[in-house]
């Protein structure tokens, strides 16, 4: 209420109506996606992750539990992580440079992936530069993860109504679509 404060209610102070709406997504509520996941999604994703090993297991876990996009995970640098507090600093994402805090479970996954290294890309061996010079996961790495997910989910889909076209969208369960679980 202090941030929203009084420009909206008729007084002074606060951040203003436009900034409040942008911060809280008040104006975008109609555009939010409502996801429908396959039956037993949580059980099946746990089953799929348990069948994976190493970096694939870690990346899939971060996508599912942390809501990370594959393109964002590929850019995480170890030296930008404070392992004492879980803070991630100056991480480049689709939205630009962001900061955040990893909860203890996510920090354990990151710590395991770093394997004692103190610098470099978190998933260094599994990344490459794309045609635009951006760091991304290697196609073979993502395809391997997606194949493991398909082995468990088969042809099941995640569905949502597109806020732009208002049409039903069905997408395969993939490393990219796992982030929608935390979004929902």
C-alpha positions as CSV (number, residue, x, y, z in Angstrom):
1,X,0.0,0.0,0.0
2,X,2.9,2.4,0.7
3,X,4.3,1.9,-2.8
4,X,0.9,2.0,-4.4
5,X,0.0,4.8,-2.2
6,X,-2.0,7.8,-2.7
7,X,-1.7,8.9,-6.3
8,X,-4.2,6.1,-7.0
9,X,-6.2,6.9,-3.9
10,X,-6.1,10.6,-4.2
11,X,-3.2,11.6,-2.0
12,X,0.6,12.1,-2.5
13,X,3.6,9.8,-2.4
14,X,4.0,6.3,-3.7
15,X,5.3,5.4,-7.1
16,X,2.3,6.3,-9.2
17,X,-0.4,4.4,-11.0
18,X,1.6,3.6,-14.2
19,X,4.6,2.3,-12.3
20,X,2.4,0.4,-9.9
21,X,0.6,-1.4,-12.7
22,X,3.9,-2.3,-14.4
23,X,5.4,-3.5,-11.2
24,X,2.4,-5.6,-10.2
25,X,1.2,-6.6,-13.7
26,X,-2.2,-5.2,-12.7
27,X,-2.8,-4.1,-16.3
28,X,-1.7,-7.4,-17.7
29,X,-3.8,-9.8,-15.8
30,X,-6.0,-10.5,-18.8
31,X,-2.9,-11.5,-20.7
32,X,-1.6,-14.0,-18.3
33,X,-1.5,-17.6,-19.5
34,X,-3.4,-20.3,-17.7
35,X,-1.6,-23.6,-18.2
36,X,-3.1,-27.1,-18.3
37,X,-0.5,-29.8,-17.6
38,X,-0.7,-33.5,-18.4
39,X,-2.2,-35.7,-15.7
40,X,0.3,-36.7,-13.0
41,X,2.7,-34.0,-14.3
42,X,4.7,-33.6,-11.1
43,X,5.1,-37.4,-10.7
44,X,6.1,-37.8,-14.3
45,X,8.6,-35.0,-14.3
46,X,10.2,-36.3,-11.1
47,X,10.4,-39.7,-12.8
48,X,12.0,-38.2,-15.9
49,X,14.6,-36.2,-13.9
50,X,15.4,-39.3,-11.8
51,X,16.3,-41.1,-15.0
52,X,18.8,-38.4,-16.1
53,X,22.3,-37.8,-15.0
54,X,24.8,-35.0,-14.6
55,X,24.3,-31.7,-16.4
56,X,21.1,-32.9,-18.1
57,X,19.6,-33.7,-14.7
58,X,20.8,-30.3,-13.3
59,X,19.5,-28.2,-16.2
60,X,16.1,-30.0,-16.2
61,X,15.8,-29.5,-12.5
62,X,16.6,-25.8,-12.7
63,X,14.1,-25.4,-15.5
64,X,11.4,-27.2,-13.6
65,X,12.0,-26.0,-10.1
66,X,13.4,-22.5,-10.8
67,X,11.5,-21.5,-14.0
68,X,14.7,-20.9,-15.9
69,X,14.7,-20.7,-19.7
70,X,17.3,-22.9,-21.4
71,X,18.8,-19.7,-23.0
72,X,19.1,-18.1,-19.5
73,X,20.8,-21.1,-17.9
74,X,23.3,-21.3,-20.7
75,X,24.5,-17.7,-19.8
76,X,24.8,-18.2,-16.0
77,X,28.4,-17.5,-14.9
78,X,29.8,-19.1,-11.8
79,X,31.5,-15.9,-10.7
80,X,28.2,-14.2,-10.6
81,X,26.8,-16.5,-7.9
82,X,27.3,-15.8,-4.2
83,X,27.3,-19.4,-2.9
84,X,27.0,-18.1,0.7
85,X,23.7,-16.2,0.1
86,X,22.4,-17.7,-3.2
87,X,22.4,-14.3,-4.9
88,X,22.9,-14.3,-8.6
89,X,24.3,-11.0,-9.9
90,X,24.3,-9.5,-13.4
91,X,22.9,-12.5,-15.1
92,X,22.0,-11.9,-18.7
93,X,18.5,-13.2,-19.6
94,X,15.9,-12.7,-22.3
95,X,14.7,-9.7,-20.3
96,X,18.2,-8.2,-19.9
97,X,20.6,-8.2,-16.9
98,X,18.8,-9.4,-13.8
99,X,19.6,-10.3,-10.2
100,X,17.9,-12.8,-8.0
101,X,18.3,-15.2,-5.2
102,X,18.4,-19.0,-5.5
103,X,16.6,-20.9,-2.8
104,X,18.7,-23.6,-1.0
105,X,17.5,-26.5,-3.2
106,X,18.4,-24.5,-6.4
107,X,21.7,-23.4,-4.9
108,X,22.5,-27.1,-4.2
109,X,21.9,-27.9,-7.9
110,X,24.0,-25.0,-9.1
111,X,26.8,-26.0,-6.6
112,X,26.8,-29.5,-7.9
113,X,26.9,-28.3,-11.5
114,X,29.8,-25.9,-10.7
115,X,31.7,-28.9,-9.3
116,X,34.2,-26.7,-7.4
117,X,34.9,-24.4,-10.3
118,X,35.1,-20.7,-9.4
119,X,34.6,-19.1,-12.8
120,X,33.2,-19.7,-16.2
121,X,29.8,-20.6,-17.6
122,X,27.9,-22.9,-15.3
123,X,27.1,-25.3,-18.2
124,X,30.3,-24.5,-20.1
125,X,30.8,-27.9,-21.8
126,X,27.2,-27.9,-23.0
127,X,27.1,-24.4,-24.6
128,X,28.0,-22.8,-27.8
129,X,27.7,-19.4,-29.6
130,X,24.7,-19.1,-31.9
131,X,24.7,-17.2,-35.2
132,X,24.0,-13.9,-33.3
133,X,27.0,-14.5,-31.0
134,X,24.8,-15.4,-28.0
135,X,25.6,-18.2,-25.6
136,X,23.0,-21.0,-25.9
137,X,22.8,-24.7,-25.0
138,X,24.1,-27.0,-27.7
139,X,21.3,-28.4,-29.8
140,X,22.4,-32.0,-29.0
141,X,22.3,-31.3,-25.2
142,X,18.7,-29.9,-25.4
143,X,17.6,-32.7,-27.8
144,X,19.0,-35.3,-25.3
145,X,16.9,-33.8,-22.5
146,X,13.8,-33.5,-24.7
147,X,14.2,-37.2,-25.7
148,X,14.3,-38.2,-22.0
149,X,11.2,-36.1,-21.4
150,X,9.4,-37.7,-24.4
151,X,10.3,-41.2,-23.0
152,X,8.2,-40.4,-20.0
153,X,5.5,-38.1,-21.4
154,X,5.1,-39.5,-24.8
155,X,2.9,-37.3,-26.9
156,X,1.3,-35.5,-23.9
157,X,1.1,-31.7,-24.2
158,X,1.1,-28.6,-22.1
159,X,-1.9,-26.4,-23.2
160,X,-2.7,-22.7,-22.8
161,X,-4.7,-20.0,-24.4
162,X,-2.4,-17.5,-26.2
163,X,-2.9,-14.0,-24.7
164,X,-2.1,-12.6,-28.2
165,X,-4.2,-14.7,-30.5
166,X,-6.7,-16.1,-28.0
167,X,-6.2,-19.5,-29.6
168,X,-5.4,-22.8,-27.9
169,X,-1.7,-23.6,-28.0
170,X,-0.4,-27.2,-27.4
171,X,3.3,-27.7,-26.9
172,X,5.4,-30.7,-26.1
173,X,6.8,-31.2,-22.7
174,X,10.4,-30.0,-23.3
175,X,13.1,-28.3,-21.3
176,X,11.8,-25.0,-22.6
177,X,8.2,-25.7,-21.5
178,X,9.1,-26.8,-18.0
179,X,9.4,-23.2,-16.8
180,X,5.7,-22.7,-17.3
181,X,5.1,-24.9,-14.2
182,X,6.5,-22.3,-11.9
183,X,4.8,-19.5,-13.9
184,X,1.4,-21.1,-13.3
